[in-house]
Amino acid sequence: MGLAIHVYNSDNPQQKMDMDRLDWKRHWVLVSIFSVFIGLLGSVSSIGILRYKKWAWRLLLTLLSVLLVVNLVLYFGEIYSYEFERTTYIEVVVYFFLTGISWLFYINKKLNNQLK
């Protein structure tokens, strides 16, 4: 974490003095917890999909849709305090692609009654 603080502050020495380390740590911990939670939900969904469970597709679609909306809000609203919270154009495109492909696959499977 110290290296990440150094990298973030290396461009502007004044910013290094002004930064509140507790606030930075709180943001870092919250983003990390959110990332781990999303990863666990994705893993549960993947296991369910491998076992042909209908709820797993719904969980995956909900997860990807929420992530797409969150990333769109962060990207267009530019709502971030630190650089590691910033969403890039590539992330938005990747989430849009993954969400679209997943929805198309789910609709195709549902129309063909292949989901249990």
QUICORZI-V349379 format. One line per field, one symbol per residue. phi: phi as a letter, one per 30 degrees, with the letter a starting at -180 (. if undefined). burial: I if it has 24 or more other ideal C-beta (glycine too) atoms within 12 Angstrom, else O. Layout:
# QUICORZI-V349379
phi = ???
burial = ???
This chain:
# QUICORZI-V349379
phi = .dddddddcddbddddddddddddddddddddddddddddddddddddddchcdddddddddeddddddddddddddhcacbddcdccedddddddddddddddddddddddhccd
burial = OOOOOOOIOOOOOOOOOOOOOOOIOOIIOOIOOOOOOIOOIIOOIOOOIOOOOOOIIOIIIOIIOOIIOIIOOIIOOOOOOIOIIOIOOOOOOOIOOOIOOIOOOIOOOOOOOOOO
